[in-house]
Amino acid sequence: MFRSEVEIDNGSLKVLPMSECNELKTYGRCIRDIEHVVLFWTASGIEINIKASEVWMEVESTYSIYEPWITISVNGAQISRMMLPKGRYYIPLIRNMNQDEPKTIRIYKDAQAMSADDMHGLRIFGFLTDGELLPLPEKKLKLEFIGDSITSGEGARGAKQENDWIPMLFDSANGYPTLVAEALDADYNVISQSGWGTLTGWDNNPSCALPIYYDKLCGLAFGEKNEKLGAHVPFDFGRWSADCIIINLGTNDGGAFHSPLFKDPVTGRETDQRMNEDGSFNEEDLQKLQDAVKLFIAQLRYLNPMAKLLWVYGMLGNEMEPTILEAIDSYVEDTEDRNVYYMSLPDTNDETVGSRSHPGPKAHAIAAKLITKKIKEILKLEN
Protein backbone atom coordinates (compact mmCIF):
# COMPACT_ATOMS: atom_id res chain seq x y z
CA MET A 1 0.00 0.00 0.00
CA PHE A 2 2.78 2.42 0.91
CA ARG A 3 5.45 3.06 -1.71
CA SER A 4 8.54 5.20 -1.60
CA GLU A 5 9.36 7.71 -4.31
CA VAL A 6 12.21 5.50 -5.52
CA GLU A 7 10.02 2.42 -5.91
CA ILE A 8 7.27 4.00 -8.01
CA ASP A 9 7.54 3.40 -11.75
CA ASN A 10 6.13 6.64 -13.10
CA GLY A 11 5.07 5.29 -16.49
CA SER A 12 2.29 7.64 -17.59
CA LEU A 13 2.17 9.22 -14.13
CA LYS A 14 3.73 12.59 -13.41
CA VAL A 15 4.75 14.30 -10.22
CA LEU A 16 2.44 17.16 -9.21
CA PRO A 17 4.22 19.07 -6.44
CA MET A 18 2.36 21.32 -4.01
CA SER A 19 3.78 24.38 -5.79
CA GLU A 20 1.67 23.45 -8.83
CA CYS A 21 -1.53 22.59 -6.94
CA ASN A 22 -3.22 25.95 -7.36
CA GLU A 23 -6.71 24.42 -7.37
CA LEU A 24 -6.22 22.44 -4.14
CA LYS A 25 -8.46 23.40 -1.21
CA THR A 26 -7.45 23.07 2.44
CA TYR A 27 -9.71 22.54 5.46
CA GLY A 28 -8.99 23.60 9.01
CA ARG A 29 -6.29 25.79 10.45
CA CYS A 30 -3.21 24.54 8.66
CA ILE A 31 0.07 25.63 7.08
CA ARG A 32 0.19 25.80 3.30
CA ASP A 33 3.16 26.95 1.24
CA ILE A 34 4.88 25.98 -2.00
CA GLU A 35 6.41 22.89 -0.37
CA HIS A 36 3.64 21.29 1.65
CA VAL A 37 0.38 21.40 3.57
CA VAL A 38 0.77 20.77 7.30
CA LEU A 39 -2.33 19.38 9.01
CA PHE A 40 -2.83 19.81 12.75
CA TRP A 41 -6.46 19.70 13.87
CA THR A 42 -9.35 17.25 13.74
CA ALA A 43 -11.08 17.27 10.32
CA SER A 44 -8.28 19.31 8.76
CA GLY A 45 -7.45 18.12 5.30
CA ILE A 46 -7.29 18.75 1.58
CA GLU A 47 -9.68 18.43 -1.35
CA ILE A 48 -9.01 18.24 -5.09
CA ASN A 49 -11.15 17.99 -8.20
CA ILE A 50 -9.27 16.01 -10.83
CA LYS A 51 -9.70 14.23 -14.16
CA ALA A 52 -7.48 11.22 -13.70
CA SER A 53 -7.49 7.45 -13.67
CA GLU A 54 -4.88 7.19 -10.93
CA VAL A 55 -3.78 9.43 -8.06
CA TRP A 56 -1.17 8.83 -5.35
CA MET A 57 -0.55 11.32 -2.55
CA GLU A 58 2.86 12.00 -1.02
CA VAL A 59 2.66 12.25 2.76
CA GLU A 60 4.95 12.35 5.75
CA SER A 61 3.78 10.94 9.06
CA THR A 62 5.60 11.55 12.33
CA TYR A 63 4.78 10.55 15.88
CA SER A 64 6.22 9.29 19.14
CA ILE A 65 3.05 7.83 20.69
CA TYR A 66 -0.08 8.67 18.68
CA GLU A 67 -0.01 7.99 14.94
CA PRO A 68 -2.09 9.98 12.41
CA TRP A 69 -5.18 8.39 10.85
CA ILE A 70 -6.96 9.62 7.73
CA THR A 71 -10.20 8.97 5.86
CA ILE A 72 -10.36 9.23 2.06
CA SER A 73 -13.58 10.07 0.24
CA VAL A 74 -14.25 10.12 -3.52
CA ASN A 75 -17.22 12.08 -4.84
CA GLY A 76 -18.63 12.41 -1.35
CA ALA A 77 -18.44 8.70 -0.49
CA GLN A 78 -15.96 7.41 2.08
CA ILE A 79 -13.73 4.91 0.30
CA SER A 80 -10.97 4.04 2.74
CA ARG A 81 -9.49 4.77 6.16
CA MET A 82 -5.94 4.09 7.27
CA MET A 83 -3.26 4.49 9.88
CA LEU A 84 -0.16 6.25 8.59
CA PRO A 85 3.13 4.70 9.77
CA LYS A 86 6.23 6.81 10.22
CA GLY A 87 8.02 8.04 7.14
CA ARG A 88 7.60 9.87 3.85
CA TYR A 89 5.96 7.91 1.05
CA TYR A 90 3.11 7.74 -1.46
CA ILE A 91 -0.31 6.31 -0.67
CA PRO A 92 -2.94 5.40 -3.29
CA LEU A 93 -6.11 7.48 -3.49
CA ILE A 94 -7.70 6.12 -6.71
CA ARG A 95 -6.62 3.74 -9.45
CA ASN A 96 -8.06 2.49 -12.78
CA MET A 97 -10.97 4.94 -12.75
CA ASN A 98 -12.50 6.58 -15.83
CA GLN A 99 -10.07 9.34 -16.73
CA ASP A 100 -12.71 11.37 -18.56
CA GLU A 101 -14.89 11.81 -15.46
CA PRO A 102 -13.93 14.44 -12.84
CA LYS A 103 -13.43 13.09 -9.32
CA THR A 104 -13.58 15.10 -6.10
CA ILE A 105 -11.16 13.56 -3.61
CA ARG A 106 -11.15 14.63 0.03
CA ILE A 107 -8.69 13.71 2.80
CA TYR A 108 -9.83 14.03 6.43
CA LYS A 109 -7.35 13.96 9.33
CA ASP A 110 -9.21 11.77 11.82
CA ALA A 111 -6.75 12.03 14.71
CA GLN A 112 -6.95 15.26 16.68
CA ALA A 113 -3.99 17.52 17.36
CA MET A 114 -2.06 15.61 20.01
CA SER A 115 -0.98 17.88 22.87
CA ALA A 116 0.60 14.86 24.58
CA ASP A 117 2.81 13.93 21.61
CA ASP A 118 5.17 16.66 20.38
CA MET A 119 6.15 14.53 17.37
CA HIS A 120 2.61 13.88 16.09
CA GLY A 121 2.30 15.39 12.64
CA LEU A 122 1.04 14.99 9.08
CA ARG A 123 2.34 16.74 5.96
CA ILE A 124 1.21 16.48 2.34
CA PHE A 125 3.74 17.32 -0.39
CA GLY A 126 1.85 16.67 -3.61
CA PHE A 127 0.65 13.92 -5.92
CA LEU A 128 1.63 11.40 -8.53
CA THR A 129 -1.06 11.24 -11.23
CA ASP A 130 -1.98 10.97 -14.89
CA GLY A 131 -4.49 13.80 -14.59
CA GLU A 132 -4.87 17.53 -14.05
CA LEU A 133 -6.53 19.50 -11.28
CA LEU A 134 -9.79 21.32 -11.95
CA PRO A 135 -11.36 24.24 -10.05
CA LEU A 136 -13.49 23.53 -6.98
CA PRO A 137 -16.70 25.45 -6.27
CA GLU A 138 -16.73 27.92 -3.38
CA LYS A 139 -18.57 26.93 -0.22
CA LYS A 140 -21.60 28.93 0.88
CA LEU A 141 -20.64 29.41 4.54
CA LYS A 142 -17.75 29.37 6.98
CA LEU A 143 -18.25 27.53 10.28
CA GLU A 144 -15.98 26.97 13.23
CA PHE A 145 -16.43 24.25 15.85
CA ILE A 146 -14.77 24.44 19.26
CA GLY A 147 -14.91 21.56 21.71
CA ASP A 148 -13.46 18.60 23.52
CA SER A 149 -13.40 14.84 22.85
CA ILE A 150 -16.96 14.92 21.53
CA THR A 151 -16.03 17.46 18.86
CA SER A 152 -12.82 15.51 18.14
CA GLY A 153 -14.96 12.46 17.29
CA GLU A 154 -13.49 10.32 20.06
CA GLY A 155 -15.53 7.12 20.30
CA ALA A 156 -17.21 7.61 16.94
CA ARG A 157 -15.24 4.62 15.64
CA GLY A 158 -14.84 1.16 17.13
CA ALA A 159 -16.95 -1.35 19.02
CA LYS A 160 -18.75 -0.26 22.16
CA GLN A 161 -16.54 -2.36 24.38
CA GLU A 162 -13.33 -0.65 23.20
CA ASN A 163 -11.83 1.54 25.90
CA ASP A 164 -8.26 2.23 24.76
CA TRP A 165 -7.32 5.88 24.33
CA ILE A 166 -5.87 5.57 20.82
CA PRO A 167 -6.20 7.49 17.51
CA MET A 168 -7.90 4.50 15.89
CA LEU A 169 -11.10 5.33 17.81
CA PHE A 170 -11.27 8.96 16.62
CA ASP A 171 -13.40 9.75 13.57
CA SER A 172 -13.66 13.26 12.16
CA ALA A 173 -15.29 12.23 8.88
CA ASN A 174 -18.45 11.07 10.67
CA GLY A 175 -18.35 13.54 13.57
CA TYR A 176 -21.07 16.15 13.95
CA PRO A 177 -18.87 19.07 12.71
CA THR A 178 -18.32 17.39 9.34
CA LEU A 179 -21.98 16.35 9.09
CA VAL A 180 -23.16 19.90 9.81
CA ALA A 181 -20.68 21.41 7.36
CA GLU A 182 -21.72 19.01 4.62
CA ALA A 183 -25.42 19.67 5.22
CA LEU A 184 -24.86 23.43 4.93
CA ASP A 185 -22.24 23.30 2.15
CA ALA A 186 -19.80 25.05 4.47
CA ASP A 187 -16.08 25.43 4.81
CA TYR A 188 -15.11 24.72 8.43
CA ASN A 189 -12.46 24.65 11.11
CA VAL A 190 -12.44 22.37 14.15
CA ILE A 191 -10.59 23.45 17.30
CA SER A 192 -10.90 20.59 19.80
CA GLN A 193 -8.97 18.57 22.34
CA SER A 194 -10.02 15.56 24.37
CA GLY A 195 -10.24 16.12 28.10
CA TRP A 196 -10.00 19.91 27.84
CA GLY A 197 -12.49 22.52 28.99
CA THR A 198 -13.24 26.20 29.33
CA LEU A 199 -11.67 26.71 32.78
CA THR A 200 -9.74 23.47 33.34
CA GLY A 201 -9.42 19.97 31.97
CA TRP A 202 -11.34 17.02 33.41
CA ASP A 203 -8.54 16.55 35.97
CA ASN A 204 -8.57 20.21 37.18
CA ASN A 205 -5.45 21.06 35.16
CA PRO A 206 -5.81 24.79 34.36
CA SER A 207 -3.39 24.47 31.43
CA CYS A 208 -5.95 22.30 29.61
CA ALA A 209 -8.29 25.17 28.78
CA LEU A 210 -8.92 25.85 25.09
CA PRO A 211 -9.31 29.65 25.46
CA ILE A 212 -5.59 29.87 26.31
CA TYR A 213 -4.60 28.68 22.84
CA TYR A 214 -7.56 29.74 20.71
CA ASP A 215 -5.85 32.74 19.08
CA LYS A 216 -2.91 30.65 17.81
CA LEU A 217 -2.92 28.52 14.67
CA CYS A 218 -2.46 25.39 16.81
CA GLY A 219 -0.87 26.51 20.06
CA LEU A 220 -1.47 23.22 21.86
CA ALA A 221 0.73 21.35 19.38
CA PHE A 222 3.77 21.68 21.62
CA GLY A 223 7.44 21.10 20.95
CA GLU A 224 10.22 22.52 18.79
CA LYS A 225 9.08 20.66 15.65
CA ASN A 226 5.60 22.15 15.71
CA GLU A 227 6.91 25.60 16.58
CA LYS A 228 9.22 25.53 13.55
CA LEU A 229 6.32 24.44 11.32
CA GLY A 230 4.31 27.48 12.45
CA ALA A 231 1.80 26.00 14.88
CA HIS A 232 2.34 28.77 17.41
CA VAL A 233 1.87 31.78 15.13
CA PRO A 234 -1.24 33.94 15.69
CA PHE A 235 -4.18 32.83 13.56
CA ASP A 236 -5.20 35.38 10.92
CA PHE A 237 -8.86 35.98 11.73
CA GLY A 238 -9.04 38.62 9.00
CA ARG A 239 -8.36 36.06 6.27
CA TRP A 240 -10.81 33.46 7.57
CA SER A 241 -13.90 34.86 9.25
CA ALA A 242 -16.60 32.44 10.43
CA ASP A 243 -20.29 33.09 9.85
CA CYS A 244 -21.14 30.99 12.89
CA ILE A 245 -19.00 29.55 15.69
CA ILE A 246 -20.33 26.48 17.48
CA ILE A 247 -18.88 25.92 20.99
CA ASN A 248 -19.37 22.57 22.69
CA LEU A 249 -17.55 22.89 26.01
CA GLY A 250 -18.53 22.20 29.61
CA THR A 251 -18.38 18.43 29.80
CA ASN A 252 -14.83 18.33 31.17
CA ASP A 253 -15.41 21.40 33.31
CA GLY A 254 -18.17 19.39 34.97
CA GLY A 255 -15.92 16.38 35.28
CA ALA A 256 -13.37 18.45 37.19
CA PHE A 257 -15.81 18.73 40.11
CA HIS A 258 -15.65 14.95 40.46
CA SER A 259 -11.85 14.72 40.17
CA PRO A 260 -9.10 15.21 42.77
CA LEU A 261 -7.34 18.56 42.99
CA PHE A 262 -4.53 19.19 40.52
CA LYS A 263 -1.09 20.22 41.79
CA ASP A 264 1.26 21.72 39.21
CA PRO A 265 4.50 19.70 39.37
CA VAL A 266 6.62 22.79 38.61
CA THR A 267 4.94 25.67 40.45
CA GLY A 268 3.14 23.69 43.15
CA ARG A 269 -0.06 25.63 42.41
CA GLU A 270 -3.22 23.72 43.35
CA THR A 271 -6.46 23.86 41.36
CA ASP A 272 -9.70 22.22 42.46
CA GLN A 273 -13.34 22.52 41.42
CA ARG A 274 -15.02 21.34 44.62
CA MET A 275 -18.15 19.53 45.66
CA ASN A 276 -19.81 20.36 48.99
CA GLU A 277 -20.24 17.71 51.66
CA ASP A 278 -23.92 17.38 50.75
CA GLY A 279 -23.02 16.53 47.13
CA SER A 280 -23.89 19.92 45.67
CA PHE A 281 -21.50 22.02 43.62
CA ASN A 282 -19.43 24.64 45.42
CA GLU A 283 -20.95 28.00 44.47
CA GLU A 284 -17.61 29.79 44.51
CA ASP A 285 -16.18 27.33 42.01
CA LEU A 286 -19.30 27.44 39.85
CA GLN A 287 -18.76 31.20 39.68
CA LYS A 288 -15.19 30.62 38.47
CA LEU A 289 -16.55 28.51 35.62
CA GLN A 290 -19.25 31.04 34.85
CA ASP A 291 -16.63 33.79 34.66
CA ALA A 292 -14.47 31.64 32.37
CA VAL A 293 -17.39 30.97 30.00
CA LYS A 294 -18.27 34.65 29.91
CA LEU A 295 -14.65 35.63 29.28
CA PHE A 296 -14.33 33.12 26.45
CA ILE A 297 -17.45 34.45 24.77
CA ALA A 298 -15.94 37.95 24.98
CA GLN A 299 -12.70 36.64 23.47
CA LEU A 300 -14.57 34.98 20.62
CA ARG A 301 -16.52 38.15 19.95
CA TYR A 302 -13.38 40.31 19.95
CA LEU A 303 -11.63 38.04 17.45
CA ASN A 304 -14.75 37.28 15.39
CA PRO A 305 -16.81 40.49 15.45
CA MET A 306 -19.30 39.42 12.76
CA ALA A 307 -19.88 35.77 13.76
CA LYS A 308 -22.98 34.33 15.36
CA LEU A 309 -22.00 32.39 18.49
CA LEU A 310 -23.86 29.18 19.32
CA TRP A 311 -23.04 27.31 22.54
CA VAL A 312 -24.25 23.70 22.47
CA TYR A 313 -23.99 21.21 25.31
CA GLY A 314 -25.39 17.98 26.71
CA MET A 315 -24.24 14.92 24.77
CA LEU A 316 -22.51 13.48 27.84
CA GLY A 317 -24.58 14.92 30.68
CA ASN A 318 -25.83 18.42 31.33
CA GLU A 319 -24.95 19.25 34.93
CA MET A 320 -23.13 22.47 33.93
CA GLU A 321 -26.04 23.78 31.85
CA PRO A 322 -27.36 26.26 34.48
CA THR A 323 -23.87 27.74 34.88
CA ILE A 324 -23.35 28.08 31.13
CA LEU A 325 -26.76 29.69 30.69
CA GLU A 326 -26.11 32.16 33.50
CA ALA A 327 -22.81 33.10 31.89
CA ILE A 328 -24.42 33.67 28.48
CA ASP A 329 -27.28 35.70 30.00
CA SER A 330 -24.82 37.80 31.99
CA TYR A 331 -22.67 38.45 28.93
CA VAL A 332 -25.67 39.45 26.80
CA GLU A 333 -26.99 41.71 29.54
CA ASP A 334 -23.63 43.44 29.99
CA THR A 335 -22.83 43.87 26.31
CA GLU A 336 -26.26 43.88 24.59
CA ASP A 337 -24.75 41.43 22.11
CA ARG A 338 -27.82 39.58 20.84
CA ASN A 339 -25.87 37.30 18.52
CA VAL A 340 -25.07 34.69 21.20
CA TYR A 341 -27.29 31.61 21.39
CA TYR A 342 -27.58 28.38 23.36
CA MET A 343 -28.97 24.96 22.53
CA SER A 344 -29.08 21.78 24.62
CA LEU A 345 -28.28 18.51 22.89
CA PRO A 346 -29.78 15.09 23.73
CA ASP A 347 -27.74 12.87 26.01
CA THR A 348 -26.06 9.81 24.53
CA ASN A 349 -27.87 6.58 25.45
CA ASP A 350 -27.43 2.83 25.05
CA GLU A 351 -28.61 3.03 21.45
CA THR A 352 -26.34 5.90 20.40
CA VAL A 353 -23.17 5.30 22.43
CA GLY A 354 -19.91 4.44 20.70
CA SER A 355 -16.56 3.28 21.97
CA ARG A 356 -14.99 4.67 25.17
CA SER A 357 -18.51 5.48 26.46
CA HIS A 358 -18.54 8.44 24.08
CA PRO A 359 -21.13 9.47 21.48
CA GLY A 360 -21.22 7.04 18.58
CA PRO A 361 -22.16 7.69 14.93
CA LYS A 362 -25.89 7.74 15.72
CA ALA A 363 -25.40 10.35 18.45
CA HIS A 364 -23.33 12.52 16.11
CA ALA A 365 -25.95 12.24 13.38
CA ILE A 366 -28.71 13.32 15.79
CA ALA A 367 -26.66 16.24 17.10
CA ALA A 368 -25.72 17.31 13.58
CA LYS A 369 -29.34 17.44 12.48
CA LEU A 370 -30.32 19.63 15.44
CA ILE A 371 -27.34 21.95 15.08
CA THR A 372 -27.91 22.31 11.34
CA LYS A 373 -31.52 23.33 11.96
CA LYS A 374 -30.47 25.85 14.60
CA ILE A 375 -27.80 27.42 12.39
CA LYS A 376 -30.35 27.81 9.61
CA GLU A 377 -32.59 29.68 12.04
CA ILE A 378 -29.77 31.87 13.33
CA LEU A 379 -28.42 32.74 9.88
CA LYS A 380 -31.92 32.94 8.40
CA LEU A 381 -31.13 30.39 5.71
CA GLU A 382 -33.76 28.79 3.54
CA ASN A 383 -34.58 25.15 4.32
C-alpha positions, 0 to 999 in steps of 0.5 A: 500500500505504501510506496517510496518515491524511488520504488514507483515506476512513473510510467504515464504518471507525473509528479504534481508538487504542491507548488503546482496545486493551485486548485487544491483546497485546504480545510482547518487551520493549517500551514500551506506553502509551496512545499507542503500542507501541514495538518494539525487539527481534527477534520483538517485536510485537503480536497481536489477535483481532478480528471485522472485514472490514478492518483497517489498522494505523497505524505509524511507521518511523524509521531512518538506515541499517537499515529495519524489516521486519515479517511479518504472520500471520492465524490462524497463517499468514504472509500478508505481509512488508514493508519499512517506509519512513520516516514515519507511515502506515497499512498494510493487514493484512486486507481483504474478509474475513468479518466474522462470523469472528474473526481472530487477527492477529500482527505480528512485527518481523523486524529486530533492535534495531540498535545501529549505527543510533540512529534505527532504530525502529518504533511502532504507534499503533492501527488503522482497522477496521470491527470490535471486538477480542476477548479473547486466550487466555493462553499456557501458558509464558513463555520468553526467548531470548538470543543473537547473529545466529543467534537474531536470524534473520540468514540465515533469509531470502534466497538462499544466495548473498546476503551483504549485511548488511541487514535484508531477510535477517533473519527472526524469524517463522521463527527457532527462538525463534518456532518453539519458542514456538509449539510450546509455546504460550508467550509469549516475549522475544528478546534478541539482537544479531548479532556479539555475545557473552558476553565480546566481539563477534566482533571482540574489542570488549568493548562488544559483550557482551550481559550488559552490557545484559541488565538494561535494557529495550533498553540497546543501542538507543543514542541520545537518541531511544531513551533518551527512548522508554524503552529504557534503563530497567531491565527489570521482571523481577518483572512478566515472569518466564520459566519457561525462559531459552534462551541461545545464545552462544559463536559470536562469542566463538569468532570473536574468537580468529580476529580481530585485537585490538581497540583502543578508539578513545577509551580506547586499551584493547586487547582480544584473545582469542589463539591460540597459535603452534601453533594452539591456544587461549590458556588464559589467554584461554579462562579469561576466557571461562569466567569471563564465561559463569559470571558471566552465568549468575549474573546470569541466576539473580539476576534470574530466580530461578525460571527454568530456564536452558538453554545451547544452542550449535553451529549454526555450529561448536562450538569453544567447547563445552568452555569453556562446559561447564567454566563451567556445571559450575563454576557448578553446583559452586559454587552447587549450582544444579541448574537449569542445563542444556546442549545441543549443537545440530547444525552447519549444513550445505550442506542447511540453510544460508541466506543470509550462510552462516548457518542457514537455515529448515531449520536453525532448524526442526531446532534448534527441534524439539530445543530444544522436546523439551529444554524439555519434559524440563526443565519436565516437560511432557507430550508 
